[in-house]
């Protein structure tokens, strides 16, 4: 399950609002693949994805299958035109036309089937991980607006955060996708939006003009995961002990531009709550910090205390001594990803 939506749900419910998560990716896979391939339990974290018999990625296969059965088959595109549409590098009119077709395709029917089971929401929020999700996301917006014409449609997530202020160039032309675009971590922003739309006049005003909002996170909350039965077993729950990157100087990395300054989160809220949940359902935990320093790894290890198997990411450091690594292993660390992105000092 995704960490961001689980944190947003928790923030909304702490403020007294009802909020539910609908993971259409997981539902699509579950619907079209009743028998999931086996996951390698020897590896914990980002690399324990299910594999096909030939060793290829199951999720990559599903993505290709989805794209071929929707965009390629329906729009009859080939070559560069297909690649641009598949990965979101198209003009607004092409995106609108493609999404309008998809909204009437089996994929659109799939989205409609699950959305119409929900009570009419005041806000429909979509989280986009990358540009390849733009066309399906516009399709969801079209279906949601048809079912819930009074609802405010909000887009956020890593892709929107990556675009950042670039959205302002033609923001008024993006209203076909959403009413509000939110960049960055936005737990407090979501609560503010929910409070604003409870007044019909405010909601009407927000729907009349496309808005770009730079999100604020507010005080930390523990993530609230739901519908865990949708996901393949063995299950891995994500957790994050800090925002931003403790290094933050790699010239090729987008983190410094889209993430806040390095900020440590309280371990009892960010880590212990997830570890407790994972231990109760025999799941693993993946620490999603961009880079956990050796000291932070030891602090996380003390919090986990061997209750579950867990993974983390770090970089080469003389502080990763044999003693430290042995301590981390004793506390349940099963997989440690060590980054060596470049040997050139100017790129590090």
C-alpha positions as CSV (number, residue, x, y, z in Angstrom):
1,X,0.0,0.0,0.0
2,X,1.0,3.6,-0.6
3,X,2.2,5.7,2.4
4,X,1.1,9.1,1.3
5,X,-2.6,8.4,1.0
6,X,-2.5,6.6,4.4
7,X,-1.0,9.7,6.0
8,X,-3.5,12.0,4.4
9,X,-6.4,9.7,5.6
10,X,-5.0,9.9,9.1
11,X,-4.7,13.7,9.1
12,X,-8.3,14.1,7.8
13,X,-9.8,11.7,10.3
14,X,-7.8,13.3,13.2
15,X,-9.5,16.6,12.2
16,X,-12.9,15.0,12.3
17,X,-13.5,14.3,8.6
18,X,-14.4,11.1,7.0
19,X,-11.8,9.9,4.4
20,X,-11.3,6.7,2.5
21,X,-8.6,5.4,0.2
22,X,-9.4,3.7,-3.2
23,X,-6.2,2.2,-4.6
24,X,-7.3,1.7,-8.2
25,X,-3.9,0.3,-9.1
26,X,-4.2,-2.5,-6.6
27,X,-7.9,-3.1,-7.5
28,X,-7.0,-3.3,-11.2
29,X,-4.3,-5.9,-10.6
30,X,-6.5,-7.8,-8.2
31,X,-9.4,-7.9,-10.7
32,X,-7.3,-8.9,-13.7
33,X,-4.8,-11.3,-12.0
34,X,-6.6,-13.5,-9.4
35,X,-3.4,-15.6,-8.9
36,X,-0.4,-13.4,-8.0
37,X,3.1,-14.7,-8.7
38,X,5.3,-15.6,-5.7
39,X,7.3,-12.8,-3.9
40,X,10.9,-13.4,-2.9
41,X,10.7,-13.3,0.9
42,X,14.5,-13.2,1.2
43,X,14.6,-9.5,0.2
44,X,12.6,-6.8,2.0
45,X,11.7,-3.4,0.6
46,X,11.6,-2.0,-2.9
47,X,13.1,-5.1,-4.5
48,X,10.8,-7.8,-3.2
49,X,8.3,-7.3,-6.1
50,X,6.6,-10.3,-7.6
51,X,8.4,-11.9,-10.5
52,X,7.3,-14.0,-13.5
53,X,8.6,-17.5,-14.0
54,X,11.3,-16.1,-16.4
55,X,12.5,-13.6,-13.7
56,X,10.9,-10.6,-15.3
57,X,8.9,-8.0,-13.3
58,X,5.2,-8.9,-12.8
59,X,4.3,-5.2,-12.3
60,X,6.1,-4.2,-15.5
61,X,4.1,-6.8,-17.3
62,X,0.9,-5.6,-15.9
63,X,1.7,-2.0,-16.8
64,X,2.5,-3.0,-20.4
65,X,-0.7,-5.1,-20.5
66,X,-2.8,-2.2,-19.2
67,X,-1.3,0.3,-21.7
68,X,-1.7,-2.0,-24.7
69,X,-5.3,-2.9,-23.8
70,X,-6.4,0.7,-23.2
71,X,-4.3,3.4,-24.9
72,X,-2.7,1.4,-27.7
73,X,-5.7,-0.7,-28.7
74,X,-8.2,2.1,-28.3
75,X,-6.5,5.1,-29.8
76,X,-4.7,3.2,-32.6
77,X,-1.4,5.0,-32.0
78,X,2.1,3.7,-32.8
79,X,5.7,4.8,-32.5
80,X,6.5,8.2,-31.0
81,X,2.9,9.3,-30.8
82,X,2.0,6.3,-28.6
83,X,5.0,6.8,-26.4
84,X,4.2,10.5,-25.8
85,X,0.6,9.7,-24.9
86,X,1.5,6.8,-22.7
87,X,3.9,8.8,-20.7
88,X,2.0,12.1,-20.5
89,X,4.2,14.1,-22.9
90,X,1.3,15.5,-25.0
91,X,-0.5,18.7,-25.5
92,X,-3.7,19.4,-23.5
93,X,-6.1,18.7,-26.4
94,X,-4.5,15.2,-27.1
95,X,-4.7,14.4,-23.4
96,X,-8.4,15.4,-23.2
97,X,-9.3,13.4,-26.3
98,X,-7.4,10.3,-25.1
99,X,-9.0,10.5,-21.6
100,X,-12.5,11.0,-23.1
101,X,-12.1,7.8,-25.1
102,X,-10.8,6.0,-22.0
103,X,-13.7,7.1,-19.9
104,X,-16.0,5.1,-22.2
105,X,-13.7,2.1,-22.5
106,X,-13.6,-1.0,-20.2
107,X,-11.1,0.9,-18.1
108,X,-13.6,3.8,-17.7
109,X,-16.3,1.3,-16.8
110,X,-13.9,-0.2,-14.2
111,X,-13.4,3.2,-12.6
112,X,-17.1,4.0,-12.7
113,X,-18.0,0.7,-11.1
114,X,-15.8,1.4,-8.0
115,X,-16.5,5.1,-7.7
116,X,-20.3,4.8,-7.9
117,X,-20.2,2.5,-4.8
118,X,-19.1,5.5,-2.7
119,X,-21.3,8.1,-1.1
120,X,-20.9,11.5,-2.9
121,X,-17.7,13.0,-1.5
122,X,-17.0,16.7,-1.1
123,X,-13.5,16.2,-2.4
124,X,-12.1,13.6,-4.8
125,X,-8.3,13.5,-4.5
126,X,-5.9,11.8,-6.9
127,X,-2.2,11.1,-6.2
128,X,0.0,10.8,-9.3
129,X,3.4,9.1,-8.9
130,X,4.7,9.8,-12.4
131,X,3.8,11.2,-15.9
132,X,2.6,7.8,-17.1
133,X,-0.4,8.1,-14.8
134,X,-1.6,11.4,-16.3
135,X,-4.0,10.0,-18.9
136,X,-5.6,7.4,-16.5
137,X,-5.9,10.1,-13.9
138,X,-7.7,12.5,-16.3
139,X,-10.0,9.6,-17.0
140,X,-10.8,9.2,-13.3
141,X,-11.5,13.0,-13.1
142,X,-13.9,12.7,-16.0
143,X,-15.8,9.8,-14.5
144,X,-15.8,11.4,-11.0
145,X,-17.2,14.7,-12.3
146,X,-19.9,12.8,-14.1
147,X,-20.9,10.9,-10.9
148,X,-20.2,13.7,-8.4
149,X,-20.7,17.1,-10.2
150,X,-20.6,19.0,-7.0
151,X,-17.3,17.5,-5.8
152,X,-14.0,19.4,-5.8
153,X,-11.3,17.5,-7.8
154,X,-7.8,17.8,-6.3
155,X,-4.5,16.5,-7.8
156,X,-1.3,16.0,-5.9
157,X,1.5,13.5,-5.4
158,X,5.1,13.3,-6.6
159,X,4.4,14.1,-10.2
160,X,2.5,17.3,-9.4
161,X,5.2,18.2,-6.9
162,X,7.9,17.7,-9.5
163,X,6.1,20.1,-11.9
164,X,5.9,22.7,-9.1
165,X,5.7,26.3,-10.2
166,X,5.9,25.1,-13.8
167,X,2.2,24.5,-13.5
168,X,1.6,28.2,-13.3
169,X,2.6,28.8,-17.0
170,X,-0.7,27.3,-18.3
171,X,-2.6,26.6,-15.1
172,X,-5.9,28.0,-16.5
173,X,-5.7,25.3,-19.3
174,X,-5.5,22.4,-16.8
175,X,-9.0,22.7,-15.4
176,X,-10.1,19.7,-17.5
177,X,-7.9,17.6,-15.1
178,X,-8.5,19.1,-11.7
179,X,-9.9,22.2,-9.8
180,X,-7.0,22.4,-7.4
181,X,-3.3,21.2,-7.8
182,X,-1.3,20.7,-4.6
183,X,2.5,20.4,-4.5
184,X,4.5,18.9,-1.7
185,X,3.5,17.2,1.6
186,X,0.0,18.4,2.3
187,X,-1.7,16.9,5.3
188,X,-2.6,20.3,6.8
189,X,-3.6,21.6,3.3
190,X,-6.0,18.7,2.9
191,X,-7.6,19.5,6.2
192,X,-7.9,23.2,5.2
193,X,-9.5,22.2,1.8
194,X,-12.0,19.9,3.6
195,X,-12.9,22.7,5.9
196,X,-13.3,25.2,3.1
197,X,-15.5,23.0,0.9
198,X,-17.9,22.3,3.7
199,X,-19.3,25.7,2.7
200,X,-21.1,25.4,-0.7
201,X,-20.1,29.0,-1.7
202,X,-16.4,28.3,-1.1
203,X,-16.6,25.0,-3.0
204,X,-18.3,26.8,-5.9
205,X,-15.6,29.5,-5.9
206,X,-12.8,26.9,-5.9
207,X,-14.5,25.1,-8.9
208,X,-14.8,28.3,-10.9
209,X,-11.0,29.0,-11.0
210,X,-8.1,26.5,-11.2
211,X,-5.9,26.9,-8.2
212,X,-2.3,25.9,-7.4
213,X,-1.5,25.4,-3.7
214,X,1.9,24.8,-2.2
215,X,1.1,22.2,0.5
216,X,2.0,22.3,4.2
217,X,2.3,19.1,6.3
218,X,1.4,20.2,9.8
219,X,2.1,18.0,12.8
220,X,3.0,14.3,12.1
221,X,0.3,11.6,12.2
222,X,0.6,7.8,12.0
223,X,-0.5,6.4,8.7
224,X,-3.8,4.6,8.5
225,X,-3.8,1.7,6.0
226,X,-7.0,0.1,4.8
227,X,-8.1,-2.8,2.6
228,X,-4.8,-4.6,3.1
229,X,-6.3,-7.8,1.8
230,X,-6.1,-6.2,-1.7
231,X,-2.3,-6.6,-1.7
232,X,-0.1,-9.6,-2.4
233,X,1.4,-11.7,0.4
234,X,3.8,-11.5,2.1
235,X,2.8,-7.9,2.8
236,X,5.3,-5.0,3.2
237,X,4.1,-1.8,4.9
238,X,5.9,1.5,4.2
239,X,7.1,3.9,6.9
240,X,9.1,7.1,6.8
241,X,11.2,8.5,9.7
242,X,12.2,11.7,8.0
243,X,11.3,14.1,5.2
244,X,13.8,15.4,2.7
245,X,17.3,14.0,2.2
246,X,20.1,14.0,4.8
247,X,22.6,14.4,2.0
248,X,20.7,16.4,-0.6
249,X,23.7,17.4,-2.8
250,X,23.5,15.0,-5.8
251,X,23.3,17.2,-8.8
252,X,21.0,14.8,-10.7
253,X,18.4,14.3,-8.0
254,X,15.0,16.0,-7.9
255,X,14.7,15.7,-4.1
256,X,16.2,19.1,-3.2
257,X,13.7,20.8,-5.4
258,X,10.5,19.0,-4.4
259,X,11.2,17.9,-0.8
260,X,11.4,20.0,2.3
261,X,14.6,20.5,4.2
262,X,15.7,17.4,6.1
263,X,13.2,16.9,9.0
264,X,13.2,14.1,11.4
265,X,9.8,12.7,12.4
266,X,9.0,11.3,15.9
267,X,9.8,7.6,15.7
268,X,6.9,6.7,18.0
269,X,4.5,8.2,15.4
270,X,6.2,7.5,12.1
271,X,7.8,4.1,12.8
272,X,6.4,2.4,15.9
273,X,2.8,2.6,14.8
274,X,3.6,0.9,11.5
275,X,5.8,-1.7,13.1
276,X,3.1,-2.6,15.6
277,X,0.6,-3.0,12.8
278,X,3.0,-5.0,10.7
279,X,3.9,-7.3,13.6
280,X,0.2,-8.0,14.2
281,X,-0.3,-9.3,10.7
282,X,3.1,-10.9,10.1
283,X,4.2,-8.2,7.5
284,X,7.5,-6.6,6.8
285,X,8.3,-2.9,6.9
286,X,10.1,-0.8,4.3
287,X,11.7,2.4,5.6
288,X,11.1,4.9,2.8
289,X,13.6,7.6,3.9
290,X,15.5,8.8,0.9
291,X,18.7,8.3,2.9
292,X,18.9,7.1,6.5
293,X,22.2,8.0,8.1
294,X,24.0,5.4,10.2
295,X,22.9,7.2,13.3
296,X,19.3,7.3,12.1
297,X,19.4,3.6,11.2
298,X,20.5,2.8,14.8
299,X,17.6,4.9,16.1
300,X,15.1,3.1,13.9
301,X,16.6,-0.2,14.9
302,X,16.1,0.5,18.5
303,X,12.4,1.4,17.8
304,X,11.8,-1.7,15.7
305,X,13.7,-3.9,18.2
306,X,13.4,-7.1,16.1
307,X,9.6,-7.2,16.0
308,X,9.6,-7.4,12.2
309,X,12.0,-7.7,9.3
310,X,12.7,-4.3,7.7
311,X,14.6,-2.5,5.0
312,X,16.2,0.9,4.5
313,X,18.4,2.9,2.1
314,X,21.7,4.7,2.9
315,X,24.9,5.7,1.3
316,X,28.5,4.5,1.8
317,X,29.9,5.7,5.0
318,X,32.8,4.8,7.3
319,X,30.3,4.9,10.1
320,X,28.7,1.7,8.8
321,X,31.1,-0.4,10.8
322,X,30.8,-4.2,11.4
323,X,29.5,-3.5,14.8
324,X,26.8,-1.2,13.6
325,X,25.8,-3.6,10.8
326,X,25.6,-6.5,13.3
327,X,23.5,-4.4,15.6
328,X,21.1,-3.5,12.8
329,X,20.8,-7.2,11.8
330,X,20.0,-8.2,15.4
331,X,17.2,-5.6,15.4
332,X,15.6,-7.1,12.3
333,X,17.2,-5.2,9.4
334,X,17.0,-7.7,6.5
335,X,17.9,-5.5,3.5
336,X,20.1,-2.4,3.3
337,X,20.3,-0.6,0.0
338,X,23.6,1.3,-0.4
339,X,23.7,4.0,-3.0
340,X,26.8,4.8,-5.1
341,X,25.3,7.0,-7.7
342,X,28.5,8.5,-9.1
343,X,32.3,8.4,-8.5
344,X,32.6,12.0,-9.8
345,X,32.8,14.5,-6.9
346,X,30.9,17.1,-8.9
347,X,28.0,14.7,-9.3
348,X,27.8,13.5,-5.7
